[in-house]
């Protein structure tokens, strides 16, 4: 193999490696970033509040129905929401 061929192979390998490194860096920088929110909507307003939060971009992660005290008819939900953080 001549010196000229070896130089072209090295240049080609450097270009391929550069593309790979750039692709990896770009995929890591584009990973989603999330913000989280805890809410406790009451039982009778749950659907309305969930629709409003959905309109703001929030997505339900978890919901648990809870009561204020045993035997009480007052109930609410403990919910966890997330939404993607917008890039600035």
Buried (B, 14 or more C-beta within 10 A) or exposed (E): EEEEEEEEEEEEEEEEEEEEEEEEEEEEEEEEEEEEEEBEBEBEEBEEBBEEBEEEEBEBEEBEEEEEEEEEEEEBBEBBBBBEEEEE
